[in-house]
């Protein structure tokens, strides 16, 4: 196999491995590609490997159940430093795995310089906590107890009790996460001591943590560590006024108490899992003096938990923590160098699989799946397994009736309306009307209070405040709107966080006839929070805001009133319109992470007039399209931004733009992209488009190009920052769009083909460009020469700005209408460019300001320039002091042409005095027709006598007179053999 083939193969392996691993930068990721049989062979050869100096022998008991990630863990722990890679390479060689041998060597070369010194120390053989008859019996008994407790996660066949059609489907990627939860990360090759499983509610964080406990109990999870594992719900830690860690673990299994001291003697063999931070009202202490390292000391719950999380107590122990994104800010100050694994729930493929399994009938499955994939917000919600089932359940009812799904569900909110109304006891005669209204109002009030205050668990006082009595709570428990919090019968939570978000939004749509105003009014601050940008941290109110706008859709509002048997008020709709439009006018979208939350809300309400009113003042938008739903909602909302002037667009969702072999969802996304691009034809105020970090397939670039070439497109400025965008179709826009005046290509490689397109466009009479900026672009020298040549035929171009011309050696931009502004860019390039030796800017009105910018580059020690031509550039004596200083400091410049500039005597004297100093490197100086007289000739003669490097001096067409001529002739005679071109006779007075 060729070396190039190997490199390509292992590169592909690593790329794919990274996508399957929670750690993209983990070591030895290529081990995942060993089949089960190959992995068993590897482990057998590993056990047979003779111990090397500084290493510890690995036994079969340690590896027989180990998966690939655990084998990597063993290697880097038992074979210190580079030994792990040497052993792995030897074993792959014995297995004839040539490609993987190459990958091992490449990785070793990459990380070897960064291996920490302590990595070269041998590991100690772990002590088995089960040694001794008593210890073995107690630990085994505890393992059996854990197996009984957590084995139910394997047989989850129902959800919400009475709903028998629910079926449980494993999130397949979680199984792949298990062996690499503690995969060492480069370059140190050490196991992370704190791992955070993060994700939105319901995506399987708790299930994965419990699966870890089950596998530990079955001795399948990192068995070589011999650690004890303890799973804690945070309520267990904080519900007791004071307790020690010793007492805390004794509560998990009373019989383990007799060997607590033995367990604690090896804290590095402890695995502690913490779950349920969202279900406690917890204030972690930030006073270091309160923390303790004594695991036998009684401490308040918050202090004990903080001591463990911050590693003040048991720093050697390994922590696995489950978190919602909303809790990160609270815990961030306490965690030491955590590693993160983000759980996203069902992938797109798993959601599709769930639908097809649930419906069984292929036609019905395809119909339902096609509908839900066309509503990306709803499809995104289906990443939560329970919500995925709920959506399937609702859609099946409509499909079986032969209903039109688009009519039945005008938005994602309508699906929740149907499902939750079916749970609520609202059938005629089931409850008195007043009782029903009170229950619904109380439930919504409880949900809203929790959302505004980030509370997900409610006690009896909260229920009383919401006027929910025991009978009502029991009903909500029975239909699984509520669930009891684990281990506490007096605390309740909504069965799914989406239920709380929905009922919280419903509060502001319900009609309350007994109130002075018949609806619960949203204030300005609340509305602003609901539509706030997600930013770096997820806005935990985003889904509530989405439901609120969805409920205000007229069709959805009508269905809500009928389904829940209640009256609705749309009073908050006017308030939303006023506040959202005003906030958008005052703070239009600028640089941020993603798409404005308001766009999602407006897409959910889907009322053209309402959306247009809110977006009527939108003049600038900065969008980062990373998901299909970003594309759909942006395409919808931009249609209504009729006053849009500037659009900054970043697209990382490149895979959906390929027309070849696309799934149906990608076809739909391509249609959304066509809708998106239509705004360039329809929005006459849209003048600026910046494409940043955007990569597209050719077909998608062509769609954009067609829109920009349309006669209705009035774009004036185009910025492009990715080489994939610079194809012939896009460059053609420069000749067909008569409004385009400004082109900027920045920070990218401009391929020869693209440069040829650009040069051709610039020569075209129809090209109306007035300014071209090519900054930090990698361009071949030939391309620069072609560009300079073609500028002469362009009648419109006024400004050309170039910067960081990395490979260019000679650049001539003569008579190109360049200004002093360009000199700033050129100056920056000259400072950083190690290649450019010849620069001619003749016949451009650079003026003194431009010359001073260039002089600042000449002062720089790394400037390689050897010849500079500033002939006829409208320079005066005002720039000569800077030029003189540059000549004094610069030792590389050999030739300087300042001819046909009004330097006069003052300017010439400054230059000659600078060249009088020793060690001047200048060899050629051209000062033709610079308007100086004999007054500067003494300084010129002195320079000729003292400067031994100057070889050529041109002072022709200057009126130096007879006196000046005599002085120069005398100086010339003293420089025997030197050539000085004298002024012609007619220039002498």
BELCORLIN-V527446 format. One record per helix or strand. SS is the DSSP state (helix for helix, strand for strand). FROM is the first residue (numbers start at 1). TO is the last residue. If there is no record, write none. Layout:
BEGIN
SS,FROM,TO  SS,FROM,TO
END
This chain:
BEGIN
helix,3,20  strand,26,26  helix,29,33  helix,36,48  helix,60,63  helix,68,78  helix,83,94  helix,98,114  helix,117,120  helix,133,155  strand,159,159  strand,163,163  helix,172,178  strand,185,185  strand,190,190  strand,194,198  helix,205,217  helix,223,225  strand,228,233  helix,234,238  strand,242,243  helix,245,252  helix,254,264  helix,267,269  strand,270,275  helix,277,279  helix,288,290  strand,299,300  helix,301,309  strand,318,323  helix,325,334  strand,339,342  helix,348,359  helix,362,373  helix,376,381  helix,385,401  helix,405,408  helix,412,423  helix,433,452  strand,458,458  helix,460,465  helix,470,478  strand,482,484  strand,492,494  helix,497,506  strand,510,510  helix,524,530  helix,542,551  helix,554,564  strand,568,568  helix,571,586  helix,597,605  helix,608,614  strand,620,625  helix,628,638  strand,646,651  helix,655,657  helix,664,677  helix,679,682  strand,688,691  helix,698,709  strand,717,720  helix,723,725  helix,728,731  helix,733,736  strand,742,746  strand,749,749  helix,752,763  strand,771,775  strand,778,778  helix,781,791  strand,799,803  strand,810,812  helix,820,832  strand,838,840  helix,847,859  strand,867,869  strand,876,876  helix,877,889  strand,895,897  strand,902,902  helix,904,916  strand,924,926  helix,934,946  strand,952,954  helix,961,974  strand,981,981  helix,985,987
END
